[in-house]
Amino acid sequence: MEQCFESTAKAAQERYDPQFLKFLKEFETVFRHERLFPKDCRTCGRTFRTLAEYLLNTVPKGHSFEDCEETMRQPYTMTYRHCSCGNTLVLTLTEETYPYLRELWSMLHEKASRSGRPINEVVREFSDQWQHYIITHNRNEG
């Protein structure tokens, strides 16, 4: 319990949105999933062993998180980033790789609705905090 308090206190100090924090913590372990990593760039051959390494060595594309549930008829999210060679890389998230996917999007839509902000702005805020959290909390892996 003390460790959880320290982790929550540290997150507050780093200014993570409390609504995002649960999902950020879950990404920390889920992105070791064998279906996602290692991730290879098909253009230059670079291999990203972990999410932290992937985030440190790629650049987000304009809309880095895209909810594709309506099109795919199941929880399905695509994340887009650019490799240093310029190739666009895609990570596909499903309930198998991230069981909280539907809950995440529900929270993001609710946050946008309550704040009166566009959903893409809330998603961008989440994406920025996601990148910072993963890199900060997994430095030894990147």
Secondary structure, DSSP 8 states (H G I E B T S, - for coil): -HHHHHHHHHHHHTT--HHHHHHHHHHHHHTT-TTTSSEE-TTT--EE-SHHHHHHTSEEEEEEEEE-HHHHTS-EEEEEEE-TTS-EEEEEEETTT-TTHHHHHHHHHHHHHHHT--HHHHHHHHHHHHHHHHHHHTTTT-
